[in-house]
Amino acid sequence: MKVKKKMRVRAKLGLHARPAAMFVEAANKFISKIRVRKDDLVVDGKSILNILMLGVECGDEILVEAEGEDAHQAVETLQEIVDKEDV
């Protein structure tokens, strides 16, 4: 199963340091392959360096794509992290 979802990042510092670590930690709990796209750049959602490389700022839109048997649950969990404003 493949699930894609556009998300708007609400954390004040975007996906930097702590929010990125939380995102990657959550992503690694799933079997599904997870990719994150910002503009034309697509990276492995399970790699902290790749997530930081995207340079995601507050208000930026990303596309999270999960492929595997737990893809739906993975995307929903990652949405909760992206939605947090006070990380």
N, C-alpha and C positions, 0 to 999 in steps of 0.2 A: 504494500500500500504506500502511496505517495501523497503527502499532505503539504500544501504551501499556504503561507499566511503572511500578509503584509502587516507590519507592526510599526507603531510610532514610539520611539524611545522617549520615556518621560523622566528618567533619572537626570538630575541637575548637571552631572558631569558626563552624561552619555554612557557609553559602554567602556569606561576606563577603570582600571584597577579593580576595586571591589565589585562593582556590578558585572564586569567582564568575568571575574573569577567565579562569581555566583552562577552566571550563565553557563560557563564551561563545566563547572561541577555538576550542574543539573543535566546538561546535555550528555555527559559521560555516564549517567545512570541508565541511559536507554540503549537498546540494541541497535536501533535505527541509525542510519547514516544521516548526519545533520549538516546542512550547508546554510551559510548566511550570505546574502547578497546585499551590497550597498552600491548603488549606481551600477557600474560595469564590473565591479570586483566581486568574485565569489570565493569564499573561504570555508575551510573545515570548521564547523561550529564546536568541535570538541578540542580545539587548540587555542589556548590563551593568547599565544603570540599572533595567531591569525586574526582573532577577534580584535585585539588591540591595533593591529595593522589597518583595520578598516577605518579607524578614526571616527567612530560614530559619536556624534554630539547630541545633546538634548534637542528633541524635536525632529531629528532625522528619521527617515523611514527606511526600514530594512525589510527584506523578504527572507523568511525562515522556511526552509524546505527540509522535511524529514522523510526518509524512505526506509520502510521496514515494518515489522509486525506491530510495533508500538508507536508508530509515527504520529497518530492523532494525539495520544497522551503526551508525547514529547513536545509537540507544538503548543499544546495547551499549557503545559508547565513552563515552557520558555516564555510564553506570552505573559504569565503572571510576573516573571522576573523583569521583563521589559517594561511592564506597566508601573512598576514601583518608582515612586518619585523621590523617596527619601533613603536611597541606598548610599 
